Amino acid sequence: MKSIGKQLGKDPTTISREIRKNSSEIATGYPGFPFNECKNRLNCRKKKLCGRECSRRSTQYCKLCQKCNSQCNEFVKEVCTARFRPPYVCNGCETIGKCTLMKTIYDAEHAHIKASERISESRSGVCTSEDEIARLNAIISPLVSQGQSIHQIYANNQDELMCCEKTIYNYVDACLFDVRNIDLPRKVRFRERYKKTEFKVDKGCRIGRNFQDFMAFIEKNPDTAVVQMDSVIGRKGGKCLLTIHFVQSNLMLAFLRNANTSQSVIDVYNGLDKVLGDELFNKLFPVILTDNGSKFSNPKAIEYRDHCAGDAGSHRASIYYCDPGSPYQKGACEVNHELIRRVIPKGTSMDDLTQKDIFLMMNHINSYKRKKLNNRSPYETFSFYYGEEVLEKLGCRPVASNDIMLKPALLRK
């Protein structure tokens, strides 16, 4: 594999992966001896196992018949272990000319067909879950029944839909919703026209809010407290968490959301604004740093209080985005997620959890002492800066050190 990789300019592991992925299993024997993978085939002397149904009555022994393995009650399967170690194929085996076992063969033509079929299959169908389709259907179908167009629905519910307008039309075409094309009055009257590709994320929202702008702002205002924001996903298409991390004190808040949408993020901040009040909210969330996810694609609705299309409202926070593919730029938040994953391992569904469960988990995490905080907990540090009353408004409670549990069993009590 090293020599093949050297000739092709590829890493040996790439060659190995290609061979294992696109090789084919072939059941063949050799001239005069059919496929036979019985361990006892060399010394077997059995005759007439299938009676008159034998397709090769001229054979002296049943081991020379293709039906031998399926008819014999003493059949013991033998597998050649050489197929499961490098080079993983029988192409260059010296004994292939006298082998009746299952073989693994790499053939360029068959490998190309196999790879093409895999690519085609991976790109077919709908790339979403049944729960996500049901969620979209609950929003779109009732409004279409009221006579609204897809464009009208998309314009008013963009932060909840979290997909582009074209995707909705595609789902209607595929009959995934309760409504059909016949329910769209203009759809059945006009043929499809060329339209430029639409994106669910408006990249213009990041103009003036990129990481370079964030660093410039911090350089001018070094004493400004920074809050980092991210999401923690459970089962794909199910409930998820919005995490808000106060870098100065290492305290983290987490809020359970039914779907990973932009509107759910906006609802969380609007709820915090009502609980904390204007002055305290502005003090706690002056600058928010987050990633480029589509759930954070409507920054103005978070930055401005009572934001709507015609009125921006009063300013309450400033949002900035990390560079694409650079999660280390908000590393404090990412590191703290490791503690959440101790309680909710990756891939675990959050559908059965409640916000009360999330508050309990975060209370244990925020009471966990940190070396970088001089062996104080984030709860104690945040309390020193802002007081116990603010923590109570945020739903935070202290947990005794010996009672802290960071295991999945915490949420099973």
LINDA-V341687 format. One record per backbone hydrogen bond with DSSP energy under -1.0 kcal/mol. CO is the residue of the C=O (numbers start at 0). NH is the residue of the N-H. If there is no record, write none. Layout:
BEGIN
co->CO nh->NH
co->CO nh->NH
END
This chain:
BEGIN
co->0 nh->4
co->1 nh->5
co->2 nh->6
co->3 nh->7
co->4 nh->8
co->4 nh->9
co->10 nh->13
co->10 nh->14
co->11 nh->15
co->12 nh->16
co->13 nh->17
co->14 nh->18
co->15 nh->19
co->16 nh->20
co->17 nh->21
co->18 nh->22
co->23 nh->104
co->25 nh->27
co->25 nh->102
co->29 nh->32
co->32 nh->29
co->36 nh->77
co->37 nh->40
co->45 nh->61
co->49 nh->52
co->50 nh->53
co->55 nh->58
co->60 nh->63
co->61 nh->64
co->64 nh->67
co->66 nh->70
co->67 nh->71
co->75 nh->38
co->79 nh->82
co->80 nh->83
co->81 nh->84
co->84 nh->87
co->89 nh->92
co->94 nh->97
co->95 nh->98
co->99 nh->35
co->102 nh->25
co->103 nh->89
co->104 nh->23
co->106 nh->110
co->107 nh->111
co->108 nh->112
co->109 nh->113
co->110 nh->114
co->111 nh->115
co->112 nh->116
co->113 nh->117
co->114 nh->118
co->115 nh->119
co->116 nh->120
co->117 nh->121
co->118 nh->122
co->125 nh->127
co->128 nh->132
co->129 nh->133
co->130 nh->134
co->131 nh->135
co->132 nh->136
co->133 nh->137
co->135 nh->139
co->136 nh->140
co->139 nh->143
co->140 nh->144
co->142 nh->147
co->143 nh->146
co->148 nh->152
co->149 nh->153
co->150 nh->154
co->151 nh->155
co->152 nh->156
co->156 nh->159
co->156 nh->160
co->157 nh->161
co->158 nh->262
co->163 nh->167
co->164 nh->168
co->165 nh->169
co->166 nh->170
co->167 nh->171
co->168 nh->172
co->169 nh->173
co->170 nh->175
co->171 nh->174
co->179 nh->182
co->180 nh->183
co->183 nh->187
co->185 nh->189
co->200 nh->202
co->201 nh->204
co->202 nh->205
co->203 nh->206
co->205 nh->208
co->208 nh->320
co->209 nh->213
co->210 nh->214
co->211 nh->215
co->212 nh->216
co->213 nh->217
co->214 nh->218
co->215 nh->219
co->216 nh->220
co->220 nh->223
co->225 nh->246
co->226 nh->288
co->227 nh->244
co->229 nh->242
co->231 nh->240
co->234 nh->237
co->239 nh->256
co->240 nh->231
co->241 nh->254
co->242 nh->229
co->243 nh->252
co->244 nh->227
co->245 nh->249
co->250 nh->245
co->252 nh->243
co->254 nh->241
co->256 nh->239
co->258 nh->260
co->260 nh->264
co->261 nh->265
co->262 nh->266
co->263 nh->267
co->264 nh->268
co->265 nh->269
co->266 nh->270
co->267 nh->271
co->268 nh->272
co->269 nh->273
co->270 nh->274
co->271 nh->275
co->272 nh->276
co->276 nh->280
co->277 nh->281
co->278 nh->282
co->279 nh->283
co->280 nh->284
co->285 nh->317
co->286 nh->226
co->287 nh->319
co->288 nh->228
co->289 nh->321
co->292 nh->295
co->293 nh->296
co->298 nh->301
co->298 nh->302
co->299 nh->303
co->302 nh->315
co->302 nh->316
co->310 nh->307
co->313 nh->304
co->317 nh->287
co->319 nh->289
co->322 nh->325
co->325 nh->328
co->326 nh->329
co->327 nh->330
co->329 nh->333
co->330 nh->334
co->331 nh->335
co->332 nh->336
co->334 nh->337
co->335 nh->338
co->336 nh->340
co->339 nh->343
co->344 nh->347
co->349 nh->352
co->353 nh->357
co->354 nh->358
co->355 nh->359
co->356 nh->360
co->357 nh->361
co->358 nh->362
co->359 nh->363
co->360 nh->364
co->361 nh->365
co->364 nh->367
co->365 nh->378
co->369 nh->374
co->370 nh->373
co->375 nh->369
co->376 nh->380
co->377 nh->381
co->378 nh->382
co->379 nh->383
co->380 nh->384
co->381 nh->385
co->382 nh->386
co->386 nh->390
co->387 nh->391
co->388 nh->392
co->389 nh->393
co->390 nh->395
co->391 nh->394
co->399 nh->402
co->406 nh->409
co->407 nh->410
co->408 nh->411
END
